[in-house]
Amino acid sequence: MISPSDLLELPLDERLKCMEVLWDSLREAEPDSPGWHGEVLAERRAKIESGEAKFISGNELKKRLQR
């Protein structure tokens, strides 16, 4: 198995190739989302449909994250 320190010794282009191989292998695996993901999405959809949802702009989000 390749260790993180082994990867850091590789040139950038080789690390990027390794990353592409890893992403491709994960895409083929198609893991199932946990059940709670669906529950969270359903709750959010219900808030939107009932008018309870509050939205902020991308700029406001950036400001909040910087605090």
C-alpha positions as CSV (number, residue, x, y, z in Angstrom):
1,M,0.0,0.0,0.0
2,I,1.2,3.5,-0.8
3,S,1.6,5.8,2.3
4,P,0.8,9.5,2.3
5,S,4.5,10.3,2.6
6,D,5.2,8.1,-0.6
7,L,2.6,10.2,-2.4
8,L,4.2,13.5,-1.3
9,E,7.5,12.4,-2.9
10,L,5.9,12.0,-6.3
11,P,5.9,14.9,-8.8
12,L,2.7,16.9,-9.0
13,D,1.6,15.4,-12.3
14,E,2.0,11.9,-11.0
15,R,-0.1,12.7,-7.9
16,L,-2.8,14.1,-10.1
17,K,-2.8,10.9,-12.1
18,C,-3.2,8.9,-8.9
19,M,-6.0,11.1,-7.8
20,E,-7.8,10.6,-11.2
21,V,-7.5,6.8,-10.8
22,L,-8.9,7.0,-7.3
23,W,-11.8,9.2,-8.3
24,D,-12.6,6.9,-11.3
25,S,-12.6,3.9,-9.0
26,L,-15.0,5.6,-6.6
27,R,-17.3,6.6,-9.3
28,E,-17.7,3.0,-10.4
29,A,-18.4,1.9,-6.8
30,E,-21.6,4.1,-6.6
31,P,-21.9,4.0,-2.8
32,D,-25.4,4.3,-1.3
33,S,-26.3,7.5,0.5
34,P,-27.1,7.0,4.2
35,G,-30.9,7.1,5.0
36,W,-30.5,10.4,6.9
37,H,-29.5,12.2,3.7
38,G,-33.0,11.6,2.3
39,E,-34.6,12.7,5.6
40,V,-32.6,16.0,5.6
41,L,-33.6,16.7,2.0
42,A,-37.2,16.0,2.7
43,E,-37.2,18.4,5.6
44,R,-35.6,21.1,3.5
45,R,-38.1,20.6,0.7
46,A,-41.0,20.8,3.1
47,K,-39.6,24.1,4.5
48,I,-39.3,25.5,1.0
49,E,-42.8,24.4,0.0
50,S,-44.3,25.9,3.2
51,G,-42.4,29.2,2.8
52,E,-40.4,28.7,6.0
53,A,-37.1,28.4,4.2
54,K,-34.7,31.4,4.4
55,F,-32.2,32.0,1.7
56,I,-29.1,34.1,1.7
57,S,-26.8,35.3,-1.1
58,G,-23.5,33.9,-1.9
59,N,-21.8,37.1,-0.7
60,E,-23.7,36.8,2.6
61,L,-22.6,33.2,3.0
62,K,-18.9,34.2,2.4
63,K,-19.2,36.9,5.1
64,R,-20.7,34.4,7.6
65,L,-17.9,31.9,6.9
66,Q,-15.2,34.5,7.4
67,R,-16.5,35.4,10.9
